[in-house]
Amino acid sequence: MNLPLNHKQYDAVTSQFEETFYIAGIGSGKSFVLGAFIYLEAGLKNSVGMITAPTTDTLNNSTMPQLKDVWARLGLIEGTHYIIGSMPPPQWGVQNYTNRNSKILTWRWGAYTILDGSDNFNKHRGLELDYVAADELRDIKDGAWEMYRGRMRGKAKKALAARYRMLGVTTPPDNPKKIQRLINHKVEVILGTSYDNEKNLPIGYIEGLKERYDELTFNREVLGQLVNAGGMLSYYAFKRERNVVRMDFRPDARTIMFWDFNASAKKPMATGILQEFNNDWYVVKEFIFKNSNTDEQCRKILDYFQETNFRGTLEITGDSAGHRRESNATRSDYAIIEYYFSNFANYLLRTRPTKAVKDRIAATNAMFRSMAGTTRLYIDERCTKLVEDLEETRWKESGIELDDSDPERTHASDALSYFAYNYFPIGFTEPIIS
């Protein structure tokens, strides 16, 4: 079969190495690589392979639907050429392969593929496999890939003295060390970019990402680069000379209040006021106090609105945890805020659960300076605590968590990042295209 692969995809599918890592940007056709690889490897009668993903849920709800789509494009139809989780039809004339720990994909020519998430990898230590295909290798459970390595002794390839194959596809991880420690002399690493697959992407797709992504995110998610943010400044795109200005509060402007909730002697409660002007956003006021609480903070802000004769529209955003009511409180933080401010014009509360810190910070960096060179977020020079926080907050060496060893740090910038994440999120949903 003539597989419609670009040269990097082809190299990954047909690699002469025992193991191949295809690390590539979004829209680069990783699912197509995985699907084509499985199709070729499963072509050997009586072969036994495995398809895995970080979790069983991910495998069932994301990986397999994408693979079915790829196989359909290759002319392989479920029920006609393969069947999942059921006895093969008698007319196929193939034996039934069973594994009590997982679903089985049976190919009509008598090949078998085990389907299970890496969260169950310890159940499969007795397997004898001819190939392994792993989706989103960066999130595979620790120890899983190493265990699968030890299972590459399937009888079908052994009988032919054929090469065993393992393929892992992934977008670049936040911390490349997890991938790097798996690399040895038997591993070929192929780096793919969204540009390699541009002809199959919507017109303007990559250019649109340049406007939405900051430089680091673009390099990782589009160019497929292994970027280690460990120890870096979290808000590296923020520059005083570009993002700090003088902007007075305007009483009639669209206004957004952003919150990070803390109330202790060491950690401050952080609130800021943003205003829109010519489609750009300006932080014009900060309220950052230790030993404060939501009621006290609201009263201070309400006094400020009265002093400035505020008559614009008001929206509220911040940490979604503010919806929770603590055991010793009668109202949640947002319930308290609503009590003080719901009578303002066009009052609106906008929050959503934060999946990862990096998504909030990436969205904020993209507003400070996108890959396309666009700046949409500015800080008034009088917001000194926020500016200081943006300049000093760093990632831990893991590149996944913020360094919060200084109790003064992260809170003001966290509050601002909730605005960016809730209003201008960076989406990482990959289109199902080759």
GIURKA-V43809 format. One record per residue. N is the residue number from 1. RES is the residue in one small letter. SS is DSSP state (a for helix, b for strand, c for the rest). Layout:
n=<N/N>
res=<RES/RES>
ss=<SS/SS>
This chain:
n=<1/2/3/4/5/6/7/8/9/10/11/12/13/14/15/16/17/18/19/20/21/22/23/24/25/26/27/28/29/30/31/32/33/34/35/36/37/38/39/40/41/42/43/44/45/46/47/48/49/50/51/52/53/54/55/56/57/58/59/60/61/62/63/64/65/66/67/68/69/70/71/72/73/74/75/76/77/78/79/80/81/82/83/84/85/86/87/88/89/90/91/92/93/94/95/96/97/98/99/100/101/102/103/104/105/106/107/108/109/110/111/112/113/114/115/116/117/118/119/120/121/122/123/124/125/126/127/128/129/130/131/132/133/134/135/136/137/138/139/140/141/142/143/144/145/146/147/148/149/150/151/152/153/154/155/156/157/158/159/160/161/162/163/164/165/166/167/168/169/170/171/172/173/174/175/176/177/178/179/180/181/182/183/184/185/186/187/188/189/190/191/192/193/194/195/196/197/198/199/200/201/202/203/204/205/206/207/208/209/210/211/212/213/214/215/216/217/218/219/220/221/222/223/224/225/226/227/228/229/230/231/232/233/234/235/236/237/238/239/240/241/242/243/244/245/246/247/248/249/250/251/252/253/254/255/256/257/258/259/260/261/262/263/264/265/266/267/268/269/270/271/272/273/274/275/276/277/278/279/280/281/282/283/284/285/286/287/288/289/290/291/292/293/294/295/296/297/298/299/300/301/302/303/304/305/306/307/308/309/310/311/312/313/314/315/316/317/318/319/320/321/322/323/324/325/326/327/328/329/330/331/332/333/334/335/336/337/338/339/340/341/342/343/344/345/346/347/348/349/350/351/352/353/354/355/356/357/358/359/360/361/362/363/364/365/366/367/368/369/370/371/372/373/374/375/376/377/378/379/380/381/382/383/384/385/386/387/388/389/390/391/392/393/394/395/396/397/398/399/400/401/402/403/404/405/406/407/408/409/410/411/412/413/414/415/416/417/418/419/420/421/422/423/424/425/426/427/428/429/430/431/432/433/434>
res=<m/n/l/p/l/n/h/k/q/y/d/a/v/t/s/q/f/e/e/t/f/y/i/a/g/i/g/s/g/k/s/f/v/l/g/a/f/i/y/l/e/a/g/l/k/n/s/v/g/m/i/t/a/p/t/t/d/t/l/n/n/s/t/m/p/q/l/k/d/v/w/a/r/l/g/l/i/e/g/t/h/y/i/i/g/s/m/p/p/p/q/w/g/v/q/n/y/t/n/r/n/s/k/i/l/t/w/r/w/g/a/y/t/i/l/d/g/s/d/n/f/n/k/h/r/g/l/e/l/d/y/v/a/a/d/e/l/r/d/i/k/d/g/a/w/e/m/y/r/g/r/m/r/g/k/a/k/k/a/l/a/a/r/y/r/m/l/g/v/t/t/p/p/d/n/p/k/k/i/q/r/l/i/n/h/k/v/e/v/i/l/g/t/s/y/d/n/e/k/n/l/p/i/g/y/i/e/g/l/k/e/r/y/d/e/l/t/f/n/r/e/v/l/g/q/l/v/n/a/g/g/m/l/s/y/y/a/f/k/r/e/r/n/v/v/r/m/d/f/r/p/d/a/r/t/i/m/f/w/d/f/n/a/s/a/k/k/p/m/a/t/g/i/l/q/e/f/n/n/d/w/y/v/v/k/e/f/i/f/k/n/s/n/t/d/e/q/c/r/k/i/l/d/y/f/q/e/t/n/f/r/g/t/l/e/i/t/g/d/s/a/g/h/r/r/e/s/n/a/t/r/s/d/y/a/i/i/e/y/y/f/s/n/f/a/n/y/l/l/r/t/r/p/t/k/a/v/k/d/r/i/a/a/t/n/a/m/f/r/s/m/a/g/t/t/r/l/y/i/d/e/r/c/t/k/l/v/e/d/l/e/e/t/r/w/k/e/s/g/i/e/l/d/d/s/d/p/e/r/t/h/a/s/d/a/l/s/y/f/a/y/n/y/f/p/i/g/f/t/e/p/i/i/s>
ss=<c/c/c/c/c/c/a/a/a/a/a/a/a/c/c/c/c/c/b/b/b/b/b/b/c/c/c/c/c/a/a/a/a/a/a/a/a/a/a/a/a/c/c/c/c/c/c/b/b/b/b/b/c/c/c/a/a/a/a/a/a/a/a/a/a/a/a/a/a/a/a/a/a/c/c/c/c/b/c/c/c/b/b/b/c/c/c/c/c/a/a/a/c/c/c/c/c/c/c/c/c/c/b/b/b/b/b/c/c/c/c/b/b/b/b/c/c/a/a/a/a/a/a/a/c/c/c/c/b/c/b/b/b/b/b/c/a/a/a/c/c/c/c/a/a/a/a/a/a/c/c/b/c/c/a/a/a/a/a/a/c/c/c/c/b/b/b/b/b/b/c/c/c/c/c/c/a/a/a/a/c/c/c/c/c/c/b/b/b/b/b/b/c/a/a/a/a/a/a/a/c/c/c/c/a/a/a/a/a/a/a/a/c/c/a/a/a/a/a/a/a/c/c/c/c/c/c/c/c/c/c/c/b/c/c/c/c/c/c/a/a/a/a/b/b/c/c/c/c/c/c/c/c/c/b/b/b/b/b/b/c/c/c/c/c/c/c/c/b/b/b/b/b/b/b/b/b/c/c/b/b/b/b/b/b/b/b/b/b/c/c/c/c/a/a/a/a/a/a/a/a/a/a/a/a/a/a/c/c/c/c/c/c/b/b/b/b/b/c/a/a/a/a/c/c/c/c/c/c/c/c/c/a/a/a/a/a/a/a/a/a/c/c/c/c/c/c/b/b/b/c/c/c/c/c/c/a/a/a/a/a/a/a/a/a/a/a/a/c/c/c/c/c/c/c/c/b/b/b/b/c/c/c/a/a/a/a/a/a/a/a/a/c/b/b/c/c/c/c/c/c/b/c/c/c/c/c/c/c/c/a/a/a/a/a/a/a/a/a/a/a/a/a/c/c/c/c/c/c/c/c/c/c/c>
